[in-house]
Amino acid sequence: MAEPPRDIFRLSRDWLSVQEVVDSVSSSRCGAVSVFIGATREDQVEGRKVIGLQYEAYEAMVQSELSRLAAALRARWPSLLHICIHHRLGWVKVGEASVVMAISSPHRQDGQEAIQHAVTQLKASAPIWKKEVYNTQESSWKENSECSWSQSKKQENVSYRRNKES
């Protein structure tokens, strides 16, 4: 009997295990497991050093968006077997993973393309917000430029239309 495809999604306030995510998609039917790890990076913003990120989410809607994302991935790359996405909520210090995702597929190309697409779509559609926290104890909410409701995205579209009309 063929192994049915699995979609595994988790939002967690705990440290993310890359191995757990990889293990959850591994299959003897697949020769490739494509993985993405998004980590909180140390950054300088206007002379302040980022020491961590604070994530919040509309959790029920995130689960719905992840299900929709998985269905879209499977429609575009029918060979995908298992899809797993774990995302942190709450405090994530520099160097720790904020998101870990893995996709298994018989061959690497579909999985690698799908993982790249999944990262972009996750940032564009999932209602997960992040606040940068600085070494000055100040903080600032950040927009994802990929996000369809992003102010910067709207501004880019206005600029693009103006340039195109000129």
Backbone as a ProteinNet text record, in pm:
[ID]
protein_1_A
[PRIMARY]
MAEPPRDIFRLSRDWLSVQEVVDSVSSSRCGAVSVFIGATREDQVEGRKVIGLQYEAYEAMVQSELSRLAAALRARWPSLLHICIHHRLGWVKVGEASVVMAISSPHRQDGQEAIQHAVTQLKASAPIWKKEVYNTQESSWKENSECSWSQSKKQENVSYRRNKES
[TERTIARY]
84.2	0	88.3	57	134.9	119.1	227.6	229.3	153.7	51.5	-23.1	58.6	41.7	111.8	69.8	164	138.1	174	91.6	121.5	126.9	240.1	259.4	292.9	211.4	233.7	233.5	327.2	329.1	377.9	306.1	349.9	391.4	508.8	561.5	638.3	630.2	711.4	843.3	862.2	983.3	1083.3	1206.9	1315.2	1273.2	1309.3	1271.7	1381.2	1342.2	1435.4	1436.7	1549.2	1563.8	1549.8	1609.6	1603.9	1461.5	1382	1241.5	1165.3	1189.9	1122.8	1166.6	1297.1	1348.9	1291.9	1293.9	1241.2	1093.5	1018.3	873.9	840.5	934.8	907.6	984.1	1076.2	1157.8	1071.9	1107.9	1034.1	1125.8	1109.3	1188.2	1148.9	1034.9	990.5	1059.6	1131.3	1188.3	1339.9	1402.1	1547.4	1595.1	1501.8	1540.2	1455.3	1520.9	1454	1514.1	1432.8	1477.4	1439.1	1534.3	1516	1545.9	1466.9	1495.7	1493.6	1595.2	1602	1616.1	1519.2	1526.1	1565.8	1679.5	1732.8	1728.3	1716.9	1723.2	1868.1	1887.8	2025.4	2052.8	2179.3	2224.6	2231.8	2174.5	2166.6	2185.2	2226	2235.4	2123.5	2043.7	1934.6	1946.8	1980.1	1993.5	2081.2	2195.6	2291.7	2259.1	2148.3	2110	2132.8	2171.5	2195.2	2072.3	2028.2	1915.7	1965.6	1893	1929.9	1830.5	1717	1617.9	1492.7	1402.5	1273.7	1162.4	1052.9	933.4	826.3	778.5	678.9	541.4	440.7	301	227.2	115.6	41	-106.8	-185.7	-326.6	-328.4	-316	-282.4	-380.9	-510	-606.6	-595.5	-573.4	-560.6	-428	-322.7	-194.8	-211.8	-278.4	-300	-375.3	-475.7	-552.9	-464.5	-382.6	-294	-189.3	-139.2	-40.7	-104.3	-227.7	-298.7	-319	-355	-373.4	-239.9	-132.5	0.7	40.5	19.5	54.7	-23.9	-153.4	-235	-182.6	-142.6	-88	44.8	128.1	255.9	231.3	138.9	108.6	49.3	-30.5	-87.6	22.3	118.9	227.5	335.1	363.9	465.2	400.6	331.1	256	342.8	472.8	558	590.6	558.9	591.1	518.5	589.7	524.7	482.1	578.6	544.1	593.4	515.9	548.6	539.1	643.5	642.5	692.3	616.6	655.1	634.5	742.6	737.5	781.7	706.8	739.9	735.7	833.2	837.6	743.3	694.6	622.8	693.5	665.4	730.8	873.1	956.5	1093.7	1186.9	1262.7	1362.3	1490.4	1590.8	1714.6	1799.7	1893.7	1984.5	2050.8	2054.5	2118	2021.9	1901.8	1804.5	1713.8	1661.6	1571.8	1434.9	1384	1248.3	1150.8	1199.4	1116	1203.8	1147	1213	1107.2	1141.9	1049.6	1126.8	1058.8	1118.4	1011	1055.7	966.4	1038.3	970	1029.2	971	1058	1019.2	1110.8	1064.9	1148	1282.1	1280.2	1400.4	1417	1538.6	1568.6	1506.3	1496.4	1454.6	1317.2	1217.8	1083.7	1084.4	1152.3	1156.9	1226.3	1335.8	1409.1	1328.2	1264.1	1179.3	1061.1	1002	885.9	923.4	1039	1079.1	1102.2	1163.8	1184.9	1051.1	960.4	827.4	753.7	766.1	697.3	744.2	873.6	926.4	867.2	869.7	817.1	668.8	592.3	448	414.4	492.4	470.6	481.7	586.8	607.1	498.6	445.8	346.4	205.7	172.5	31.6	1.5	96.9	66	63.3	-42	-51.3	39	168.7	271.3	347.8	356.6	421.2	545.3	646.4	769.5	807.2	859.5	907.9	1056.1	1138.3	1281.6	1302.6	1386.4	1421.2	1570.1	1603.9	1740.7	1812.6	1944.2	2026.8	1998.2	1924.2	1886.1	1755.7	1699.1	1568.6	1452.8	1480.9	1375.9	1333.6	1219.4	1173.2	1094	1077.5	1008.7	943.9	811.9	743.2	793.2	811.3	864.7	762.9	760.9	675.4	756.2	691.3	750.8	716.4	817.2	790.7	709.6	714.1	636.1	487.5	453.7	316.7	223.2	111	18.5	-43	-53.5	-114.4	-8.3	118.1	229.4	222.6	246.4	251.2	362.8	481.6	593	560.8	488	447.9	352.4	257.2	163.9	240.2	337.3	416.8	497.3	556	630.6	539.3	416.3	321.8	284.1	263.9	232.4	349.8	471.3	591.1	606	583.3	595.1	495.8	369.1	267.5	302.5	353.2	390.8	502.3	604.6	716.9	671.7	579.4	531.2	450	373.8	291.9	374.1	492.6	577.9	636
-118.8	0	124.6	221.5	344.6	430.7	493.6	584.1	712.6	750.1	872.1	997.3	1104.3	1229.9	1284	1347.4	1408.4	1555.8	1636.9	1778	1797.2	1847.8	1867.1	2013.1	2080.7	2221.8	2239.1	2319.3	2345.4	2486.4	2554.4	2681.5	2650.7	2700.2	2661.1	2774.9	2780.4	2876.9	2813.7	2688.6	2615.2	2612.3	2581.3	2565.6	2466.3	2493.6	2407.3	2304.8	2181.2	2073.6	2047.6	2077.5	2050.7	1900.8	1820.4	1675.6	1622.6	1676.3	1633.4	1665.3	1783	1822.3	1730.9	1706	1617.2	1476.5	1425.6	1290.7	1279.8	1387.7	1382.4	1372.6	1409.2	1400.7	1288.2	1226.3	1121	1002.4	942.8	828.4	747.6	616.1	530.9	552.6	617.5	648.2	771.9	844.5	972.1	971.7	1024.8	1036.9	1173.7	1265.1	1401.2	1452.4	1518.3	1596.7	1736.7	1830.9	1969.6	2042.6	2120.4	2183.9	2333.3	2411.6	2553.2	2581.3	2653.1	2697.4	2848.4	2916.9	3062.7	3096.5	3161.9	3193.7	3344	3380	3519.3	3565	3670	3716.6	3844.2	3858.6	3983.1	4086	4199.8	4302	4437.5	4534.8	4672.6	4752.8	4820.6	4902.8	5039.4	5138.2	5276.1	5284	5216	5219.9	5130.7	5057.5	4966.8	4823.9	4738.1	4597.6	4515.1	4431.8	4340.5	4227.7	4205.4	4096.4	3981.4	4004.3	3897.5	3947.8	3853.8	3884.3	3833.4	3904.3	3863.8	3835.4	3710.1	3670.6	3658.4	3707.5	3688.4	3638.8	3569.8	3514.8	3504.9	3506.8	3471.8	3322.4	3240.2	3098.4	3017.1	3036.6	2958.6	2991.3	3116.6	3156.6	3107.2	3103.3	3050.8	2905.5	2824.9	2684.1	2673.3	2757	2757.3	2796.8	2898.5	2943.8	2837.5	2767.7	2662.5	2546	2513	2408.2	2449.8	2574	2626.8	2625.5	2662.6	2661.7	2520.4	2423.7	2284.9	2235.9	2269.1	2228.9	2292.5	2418.5	2486.7	2424.9	2387.4	2322.6	2189.6	2112.1	1980.9	1994.4	2099.5	2121.3	2156	2233	2276.1	2170	2094.8	1988.1	1859.5	1786.3	1667.2	1555.9	1558.7	1451.6	1467.1	1581.1	1601.7	1497.7	1445.9	1349.1	1414.9	1449.9	1507.8	1652.4	1733.9	1874.6	1902	1962.2	1996	2139.4	2218.1	2355.9	2377.4	2413	2451.4	2597	2679	2820.9	2857.6	2933.8	2980.1	3097.1	3107.4	3223.9	3269.9	3391.9	3443.5	3487.7	3482.6	3533.5	3435.2	3486	3406.7	3489.3	3444.5	3522.1	3497.9	3587.2	3577.8	3440.4	3380.6	3250.1	3133	3154.2	3045.7	3044.3	2926	2910.7	2969.9	3048.9	3103	3014.1	2952.5	2864.1	2751.7	2630.5	2515	2447	2425.5	2352.2	2249	2139.5	2032.3	1972.9	1931.4	1870.7	1750.2	1636	1517.6	1499	1451.7	1427.1	1319.1	1250.8	1146.2	1198.7	1322.7	1382.9	1524.2	1574.6	1700.4	1825	1829.7	1954.2	2001.8	1914.1	1954.2	2001.6	1928.2	1965.8	2098.9	2122.9	2248.3	2367.3	2349.9	2457.5	2482.4	2376.9	2389.8	2456.8	2425.3	2484.8	2634.7	2674.7	2817.6	2889.8	2830.6	2888.7	2894.3	2790.4	2784.4	2895.5	2921.9	3028.5	3162.8	3190.8	3317.5	3331	3225.4	3230.2	3237.5	3170.4	3178.1	3323	3390.9	3530.9	3620.8	3584	3667.7	3651.2	3533	3509.1	3472.5	3419.8	3376.2	3496.3	3508	3619.6	3596.8	3610.3	3601	3732.5	3797.6	3927.8	3918.6	3999.1	3999.1	4140.2	4146.1	4271.8	4255.2	4343.9	4342.5	4405.9	4344	4397.9	4430.8	4551.8	4602.2	4605.2	4619.4	4624.4	4749.7	4845.1	4966.7	4946.7	4826.1	4789.5	4849.7	4915	4961.6	4844.2	4859.7	4755.4	4818.9	4741.2	4791.9	4675.8	4689.4	4589.1	4598.9	4483.4	4478.6	4420.8	4476.3	4424.3	4329.8	4228.4	4146	4211.8	4242.8	4308.9	4219.2	4086.2	3993	3996.4	4049.4	4044.9	4130.7	4073.8	4143.3	4267.6	4272.9	4388.7	4485.5	4461.9	4544.7	4686	4785.7	4923.6	4943	4884.9	4902.2	4837.6	4725.9	4659.8	4750.8	4811	4901.8	5019.6	5072.4	5185	5145.2	5024.1	4975.5	4967.7	4918.6	4906.6	5043.2	5141.9	5277.8	5332.8	5317.4	5366.7	5299	5167.9	5092.6	5144.8	5163.6	5211.7	5351.4	5437.9	5573.3	5567.4	5486	5473.8	5417.3	5322.4	5257.4	5356.7	5443.8	5540.9	5653.2	5678.2	5789.9	5764.1
0	0	0	-84.6	-96.7	28.4	64.3	178.9	142.4	218.9	185.1	219	142.1	171.9	308.5	376.8	507.9	503	567.8	591.1	741.4	789.6	933.3	956.2	1036.8	1067.2	1218	1266.8	1411.2	1438.2	1524.4	1580.3	1722.3	1762	1892	1957.4	2086.8	2162.4	2206.8	2168.7	2206	2091.1	2125.6	2030	1922.2	1797.1	1685.4	1657.9	1636.2	1605.4	1454.5	1391.1	1248.2	1223	1308.8	1289	1297	1387.7	1398.3	1269.5	1212.3	1088.9	974.3	963.2	858.6	874.5	996.9	1021.7	985.1	1004.9	979.5	830.5	742.8	598.7	529.9	599.8	538.7	497.8	382.6	330.4	240	242.4	152.9	6.3	-17.6	-154.4	-212.3	-128.3	-172.3	-163.8	-267.7	-269.9	-228.1	-199.6	-163.3	-48.1	44.7	147.9	138.5	95.9	84.6	211.9	265.7	395.8	386.3	458.3	476.5	625.6	672.2	811.5	808.7	862.7	874.6	1016.7	1031.5	1164.6	1189.5	1314.8	1354.7	1343.5	1265.8	1243.9	1321.6	1358.1	1418.5	1307.5	1328.7	1225.6	1292.2	1215.1	1262	1196.5	1275.8	1224.9	1289.5	1207.9	1256.3	1380.3	1375.9	1485.4	1604.2	1597.4	1705.9	1659.6	1752	1719.3	1755.2	1658.2	1683	1774.1	1884.6	1976.6	1972.1	1905.7	1893.5	1825.7	1800.5	1739.1	1829.2	1830.6	1903	1798.3	1791	1691.3	1754.7	1682.5	1718.4	1595.6	1617.9	1504.4	1536.6	1431.2	1439.4	1408.9	1514	1500.6	1416.9	1436.5	1358.1	1209.4	1179.5	1039.9	980.3	1060.7	1012.1	968.9	1050.4	1015.7	882.9	864.6	740.7	621.8	638.5	530.5	497	598.1	572.4	496.4	529.3	455	309.8	290.8	154.8	78.7	147.4	86.9	44.2	131.1	98.6	-23.2	-29.2	-144.6	-273.2	-266	-383.8	-426.3	-330.2	-361.9	-432.4	-379.2	-438.6	-579.4	-601.4	-734.7	-835.6	-791.3	-881.6	-899	-791.7	-794.4	-742.7	-828.4	-786.2	-726.6	-750.8	-698.4	-549.6	-487.6	-345.8	-261.1	-160.3	-71.4	59.1	144.4	275.3	283.7	356	377.2	526.8	581.9	724.3	742.9	818	849.5	998.8	1067	1208.2	1217.6	1289.3	1304.8	1451.9	1495.1	1634.4	1655.5	1774.9	1823.7	1950.8	1992.1	2111.3	2080.9	2184.2	2177.5	2106.8	2007.8	1936.8	1932.6	2007	2011.4	1886.5	1865.2	1750.8	1749.9	1630.3	1612.3	1618.7	1671.3	1680.1	1557.5	1526.1	1411.9	1442.8	1348.2	1356.4	1280.9	1173.5	1092.5	1037.7	1037.7	976.2	890.9	765.1	678.5	598.6	568.4	488.1	398.6	280	182.1	123.2	119.9	57.6	-81.7	-171.1	-309.8	-367.9	-470.9	-529.7	-581.9	-636	-692.7	-638	-637.5	-569.5	-633.5	-765.5	-829.9	-783.3	-783.7	-739.6	-595	-509.2	-368.4	-346	-415.6	-398.4	-449.7	-564.4	-616.5	-522.7	-473.7	-384.8	-253.2	-199.1	-70.5	-87.6	-198	-224.6	-236.9	-310.5	-327.9	-193.3	-114.9	14.8	108.7	112	198.6	156.6	28.2	-22.5	9.1	-14.2	9.4	158.1	241.7	386.3	432.4	387.3	426.8	368.7	252.1	185.1	241.1	293.1	325.5	470.5	543.3	680.4	775.6	856	950.2	1072.7	1046.2	1150.7	1146.8	1261.3	1268.8	1354.9	1318.8	1398.2	1439.4	1559.8	1614.5	1642.6	1586.5	1616.4	1753	1833.4	1964.8	1960	2004.1	1991.5	2125.7	2118.5	2239.9	2323.2	2269.3	2342.5	2420	2413.3	2470.6	2392.9	2280.6	2191.1	2103.4	2037.5	1946.5	1832.6	1724.6	1607.1	1531.8	1502.3	1421.7	1279.2	1213.9	1078.5	982.2	859.8	753.3	666.2	612.9	508.4	375.9	296.5	168.3	75.4	97.3	14.7	47.3	161.1	211.4	126.2	85.3	-3.5	60.4	191.3	256.2	310.5	276.7	322.8	265.1	348.1	302.3	200.7	226.8	133.8	-0.2	0.4	-123.5	-200.6	-129.4	-194.5	-254.4	-182.1	-230.4	-353.9	-354	-470.4	-591.9	-573.5	-684.3	-740.2	-651.8	-695.9	-775.1	-724.7	-794.5	-928.5	-932.9	-1057	-1160.6	-1116.9	-1210.2	-1260.9	-1172.3	-1214.9	-1318.5	-1291.3	-1385	-1518.5	-1514	-1636.3	-1720.2	-1653	-1724	-1782.8	-1729.1	-1777.1	-1912.1
[MASK]
++++++++++++++++++++++++++++++++++++++++++++++++++++++++++++++++++++++++++++++++++++++++++++++++++++++++++++++++++++++++++++++++++++++++++++++++++++++++++++++++++++++

